[in-house]
């Protein structure tokens, strides 16, 4: 993968902390910062998926009612079709 140079300015304390943590992990400061950003981006994605799952769980009964109302004449009653899976 091609690399792009990114220049940032941080205070000396932050720079020293980055150097020390990178050294402790046995990686370059560049690699350390890259890993931090990647980890942060993954957490944002996970947070979105978790929030979406919570939303779906919270409103599952509303969705089920809407689906049941929309398809009431098209299903065989008692077949279980359209029912949300048990959580």
C-alpha positions in Angstrom: 0.0 0.0 0.0 1.3 3.4 -0.9 2.2 5.7 2.0 1.3 9.4 2.3 3.3 11.8 4.4 1.3 13.6 7.0 2.9 16.3 9.1 1.4 17.2 12.5 2.3 19.6 15.2 2.0 18.5 18.9 3.4 19.8 22.1 6.7 18.3 23.3 5.0 16.3 26.0 2.8 14.5 23.5 5.7 14.0 21.1 7.8 12.5 24.0 5.0 10.2 25.0 4.6 9.0 21.4 8.3 8.3 21.2 8.3 6.4 24.5 5.2 4.3 23.7 6.5 3.5 20.2 9.9 2.4 21.7 8.2 0.3 24.3 6.2 -1.5 21.6 9.2 -1.9 19.4 7.7 0.1 16.5 8.5 3.4 14.8 6.6 6.5 15.9 5.0 6.5 12.4 3.8 3.0 12.9 2.6 3.7 16.4 0.5 6.7 15.2 -0.8 4.7 12.2 -2.0 1.9 14.6 -3.7 4.4 16.9 -5.6 6.0 14.0 -6.6 2.6 12.6 -7.8 1.4 16.1 -9.8 4.6 16.5 -11.4 4.2 13.1 -12.3 0.6 13.9 -13.9 1.6 17.2 -16.1 4.2 15.4 -17.3 1.5 13.1 -18.0 -0.9 15.9 -19.8 1.8 17.8 -22.0 2.4 14.8 -22.9 -1.3 14.4 -23.6 -1.6 18.1 -25.9 1.4 18.0 -27.7 0.1 15.0 -28.2 -3.3 16.7 -29.5 -1.6 19.8 -31.9 0.5 17.7 -33.2 -2.6 15.9 -33.6 -4.5 19.2 -35.5 -1.5 20.8 -37.9 -1.2 17.8 -38.2 -4.9 16.8 -41.8 -5.1 18.0 -42.7 -1.9 16.0 -41.1 -3.4 12.9 -42.9 -6.7 13.5 -46.2 -5.0 13.9 -45.7 -3.0 10.6 -44.7 -6.1 8.7 -47.6 -8.1 10.1 -50.0 -5.3 9.2 -48.6 -5.0 5.7 -48.7 -8.7 4.9 -51.7 -9.8 7.0 -53.6 -11.0 3.9 -50.7 -12.6 2.2 -49.5 -15.1 4.8 -50.8 -18.3 6.2 -51.7 -17.5 9.8 -49.7 -19.5 12.3 -46.9 -20.3 9.9 -44.5 -18.0 11.8 -43.4 -16.3 8.5 -42.5 -12.7 9.1 -42.0 -13.1 12.8 -38.7 -11.7 14.1 -36.2 -14.3 15.4 -36.1 -14.8 19.1 -33.3 -12.7 20.7 
